[in-house]
Amino acid sequence: MKSKQKMNVQELILRLLSKKRAYKRDDIIEHIETLIEKNGTGTHTTKPKYAISRAIKRMVDEDILAEYETEQSSFLSLTSSGRHKLRSIKLSSQSHLISTTWDGYWRMVIIDIPDTRKKDQDAVRYILKKAQFVQIKNSVWITPYPLEHMMINMKEDMGLRDEIMVLVTNKLDPITEQVLFEKFTGKEKKED
């Protein structure tokens, strides 16, 4: 967690909701309020409970969270765009747990999203760039990092099962492998 900086309430809510399908609204507010008070990072002008409630309302309005009312309580869960936003936050984080040493496999993503889904095209392209994929052809992206599970989850979440293909391979022709190696490392690959 960020200790000396102001905590991002929206990020805390997203991370909490990523652990379960749904949480009671009151439990989320209580949990986040405790985190903020424990770390002493809340704003002094606004009460944490009010700031959290405001953030939740804004996230529901922006379709990041879905709210379900029952007789006893109100429940919140992540929407598809909420999961997308959380992935984006995790990729931006300095502490993400993705190995940066190459295991000898290339992860290739082939995309064929129709122009009628321009918003999805832009979202996928944004995520690929954030995840340090390199575009090698109009619809082909590649990375040496083990991100295939993230891409598979993303295509499921966005309903793009047929429009995105994820390939993992360690078999490339030597010239192509040399070109890709240079793109990612900035230096020539030494022959074995």
C-alpha positions in Angstrom: 0.0 0.0 0.0 1.0 3.6 -0.4 2.1 4.8 3.0 2.9 8.5 2.9 0.8 9.3 -0.2 -3.0 9.8 -0.3 -4.5 6.4 -1.0 -6.5 6.0 -4.1 -10.0 5.0 -2.8 -11.1 3.8 -6.2 -8.1 1.5 -6.5 -8.7 0.1 -3.0 -12.3 -0.7 -3.9 -11.3 -2.4 -7.1 -8.7 -4.5 -5.4 -11.1 -5.5 -2.7 -13.8 -6.5 -5.1 -11.4 -8.5 -7.2 -11.2 -11.1 -4.3 -14.9 -12.1 -4.4 -17.9 -12.0 -6.7 -19.7 -9.4 -4.6 -19.5 -7.6 -1.3 -22.0 -5.8 0.8 -21.7 -2.1 0.2 -21.5 -1.4 4.0 -18.7 -3.9 4.4 -16.7 -2.3 1.6 -17.1 1.1 3.2 -16.1 -0.2 6.6 -13.1 -2.1 5.2 -11.7 0.8 3.1 -12.3 3.2 6.0 -10.3 1.0 8.3 -7.5 0.8 5.8 -7.3 4.6 5.3 -7.4 5.3 9.1 -4.9 2.6 9.9 -2.4 4.0 7.4 -3.1 7.6 8.3 -3.4 8.6 4.7 -6.9 10.0 4.4 -7.6 13.6 3.6 -8.1 15.8 6.6 -10.9 17.8 5.1 -13.2 14.9 4.1 -14.4 12.1 6.3 -13.3 8.8 4.8 -16.8 7.3 4.9 -18.1 10.2 2.8 -15.2 10.0 0.3 -15.7 6.2 -0.1 -19.4 6.5 -0.6 -18.9 9.2 -3.2 -16.2 7.0 -5.0 -18.7 4.1 -5.0 -21.5 6.2 -6.5 -19.2 7.6 -9.2 -17.9 4.0 -10.0 -21.5 2.8 -10.3 -22.4 5.8 -12.5 -19.4 5.1 -14.7 -20.3 1.3 -15.0 -17.1 0.2 -13.2 -19.3 -1.4 -10.5 -22.7 -3.0 -10.6 -25.0 -2.5 -7.6 -27.6 -5.0 -6.6 -30.3 -4.1 -4.0 -31.9 -6.7 -1.7 -34.2 -6.3 1.2 -31.4 -6.6 3.7 -28.5 -4.8 2.0 -26.9 -3.4 -1.2 -24.2 -5.5 -2.9 -21.5 -4.4 -5.3 -19.5 -6.3 -7.9 -17.0 -5.5 -10.6 -18.4 -5.1 -14.1 -16.4 -6.0 -17.2 -15.1 -2.4 -17.5 -14.2 -2.5 -13.8 -12.1 -5.6 -14.3 -10.5 -3.8 -17.3 -9.7 -0.8 -15.1 -8.2 -3.0 -12.4 -6.0 -4.8 -15.0 -4.8 -1.4 -16.2 -4.0 -0.3 -12.7 -2.1 -3.6 -12.0 -0.1 -3.2 -15.3 0.8 0.4 -14.3 1.9 -0.7 -10.9 5.6 -1.0 -10.2 4.9 -4.0 -8.0 3.2 -6.3 -10.5 4.4 -9.9 -10.2 5.2 -10.6 -13.8 8.5 -12.2 -14.5 10.8 -10.0 -16.7 13.2 -12.7 -17.5 12.6 -14.5 -20.8 11.6 -18.2 -20.5 12.2 -18.9 -24.3 8.5 -18.6 -25.2 6.9 -15.8 -27.3 3.3 -14.8 -26.5 1.5 -13.7 -29.6 -1.9 -12.1 -29.8 -3.8 -12.0 -33.1 -6.7 -9.5 -33.1 -9.6 -9.2 -35.6 -12.2 -7.0 -33.9 -14.8 -5.5 -36.3 -14.9 -1.7 -36.7 -18.4 -1.8 -35.2 -16.7 -2.5 -31.9 -14.3 0.5 -32.1 -14.4 1.0 -28.3 -13.2 -2.6 -27.7 -10.5 -2.2 -30.4 -9.1 0.8 -28.5 -9.4 -0.9 -25.1 -7.5 -4.0 -26.3 -4.8 -1.9 -28.0 -4.4 0.2 -24.9 -3.9 -2.9 -22.7 -1.5 -4.4 -25.1 0.6 -1.3 -25.1 0.5 -1.0 -21.3 1.6 -4.7 -21.0 4.6 -3.9 -23.3 3.4 -6.0 -26.3 5.0 -4.9 -29.5 2.9 -4.6 -32.7 4.6 -6.6 -35.4 1.8 -6.5 -38.0 -1.5 -4.6 -38.2 -3.3 -7.2 -36.1 -0.4 -9.1 -34.5 1.2 -8.3 -31.2 4.0 -10.1 -29.4 5.8 -10.2 -26.0 8.3 -12.4 -24.3 6.5 -11.9 -20.9 4.2 -14.5 -19.5 0.9 -12.6 -20.0 -1.1 -15.2 -21.9 -3.4 -15.8 -18.9 -4.2 -12.1 -18.6 -5.0 -12.0 -22.3 -7.2 -15.1 -22.2 -9.1 -13.6 -19.2 -9.5 -10.3 -21.0 -11.0 -11.9 -24.1 -13.4 -13.8 -22.0 -14.4 -10.7 -20.0 -14.9 -8.6 -23.1 -16.8 -11.3 -25.0 -14.1 -11.5 -27.7 -13.7 -15.2 -27.9 -13.5 -15.4 -31.7 -11.9 -12.0 -32.3 -8.7 -12.5 -30.2 -6.3 -15.5 -30.5 -3.5 -16.1 -28.0 -0.6 -18.2 -29.1 2.4 -19.3 -27.0 5.4 -20.7 -28.9 9.1 -21.3 -28.7 9.4 -22.1 -32.4 10.2 -19.2 -34.7 12.5 -19.1 -37.7 16.0 -17.7 -36.8 15.6 -14.4 -38.6 12.2 -13.6 -37.1 13.5 -14.6 -33.6 16.6 -12.3 -34.1 14.4 -9.4 -35.1 12.0 -9.8 -32.1 14.9 -10.3 -29.7 16.4 -7.0 -30.9 13.1 -5.2 -30.5 12.7 -6.2 -26.9 16.3 -6.1 -25.7 17.9 -3.5 -28.0 20.9 -5.8 -28.6 21.8 -8.6 -30.9 21.1 -12.2 -29.9 24.3 -14.3 -29.5 24.2 -17.5 -31.5 24.4 -20.7 -29.4 
